[in-house]
Amino acid sequence: MAFQIAEYHSIKKELESYQAQLIAVSKKKPIEDILEAIDTGQKNFGENYVQELVEKESHFKGNVNWHFIGHLQSNKVKMIAPFVTLIQGVDSFKLLQEINKEGKKIDKVIDCLLQVHIAQEETKFGFSEEEVESLLLFPELVEMENIKIKGLMGMASFSSDTSLLKKEFSSLKKLFDNSKLMSLEPDAFDTLSIGMSSDYKIALDCGSTMIRIGSTLFGERN
Ligand SMILES: *Cc1c(COP(=O)(O)O)cnc(C)c1O
C-alpha cells in the first residue's frame, strides 16, 4: 500500500485548529512510501527500530527529521545520536545518561521526551507519573548539558473505550503541566506527544502537541 495522500491532507486540515505537529510513523514501510510522503510535504518521520532507521537515514541525508519512538537500548544510542531530531521513548535514567554521554562526544544537545506509562497494559515501557516527577528533580540533571528534556510521550490503553482514553490522556496532560513547572527549562518543555491513528482526535482534545500517525497514513503494517 502506498502513502495515503487524501488521509494526509485531511489530518493536516484537522490539525490547523490545534498547535500540534504531525509525525508520520514509517516503521516497516519502504523508502518509496517515505519519498511519496516527502513529496506531499511531510518532513517529520517516526521509526521504532535502530537498524531500520539507520538504513533509511542513509537514503535521505538530512532532508528528513527523524524521531525515534521505539524502545532504545543504551548500547545503540551512538548509532542514531548524530542525526536524530528527537528521542521520544526515554524510559530510564540510565538511558538519559547514555544519550548525554554520546551527545557530549559529538558536541550535540540531543532533544528527548520522557516516556510515561499510562496504559493498563503491563508490557508498555515507561516511567510512572511519580518517577517522572522525581527524575525532574535529580540534581544530576543540571550537569547533563548534552540532553534537553522537551516533554513527555505516552500511549493510551489499546481500547475503544473513549472515556478511558480521555481519562488517560488527561492525566498525562496534567502531569505534563506540572512537569513543565519543575523542569530546568520550562520554556523548552513544550512537547506532549500523545495520539496515534486510532485515538489522535481524543489526544488533540486533551492537549496533545504532537501526534504520531502510522497506519492511517501508510496503511496497516504486517
Ligand atoms: C507504531 C507506533 C505509532 C503509530 O501507530 P498507528 O496506530 O499505526 O498510528 C505511534 N507511536 C508509537 C510509539 C508506535 O510504536
PDBQT file of the ligand as one rigid body, heavy atoms in Angstrom, charges set to zero:
ROOT
HETATM    1  C1  LIG A 301       3.685   2.305  15.717  1.00  0.00    +0.000 C 
HETATM    2  C2  LIG A 301       3.603   3.449  16.638  1.00  0.00    +0.000 A 
HETATM    3  C3  LIG A 301       2.778   4.550  16.356  1.00  0.00    +0.000 A 
HETATM    4  C4  LIG A 301       1.840   4.613  15.157  1.00  0.00    +0.000 C 
HETATM    5  O1  LIG A 301       0.784   3.762  15.350  1.00  0.00    +0.000 OA
HETATM    6  P1  LIG A 301      -0.502   3.727  14.352  1.00  0.00    +0.000 P 
HETATM    7  O2  LIG A 301      -1.543   3.100  15.176  1.00  0.00    +0.000 OA
HETATM    8  O3  LIG A 301      -0.098   2.915  13.189  1.00  0.00    +0.000 OA
HETATM    9  O4  LIG A 301      -0.813   5.135  14.005  1.00  0.00    +0.000 OA
HETATM   10  C5  LIG A 301       2.806   5.623  17.230  1.00  0.00    +0.000 A 
HETATM   11  N1  LIG A 301       3.589   5.624  18.326  1.00  0.00    +0.000 NA
HETATM   12  C6  LIG A 301       4.385   4.582  18.644  1.00  0.00    +0.000 A 
HETATM   13  C7  LIG A 301       5.214   4.646  19.864  1.00  0.00    +0.000 C 
HETATM   14  C8  LIG A 301       4.415   3.461  17.812  1.00  0.00    +0.000 A 
HETATM   15  O5  LIG A 301       5.178   2.418  18.154  1.00  0.00    +0.000 OA
ENDROOT
TORSDOF 0
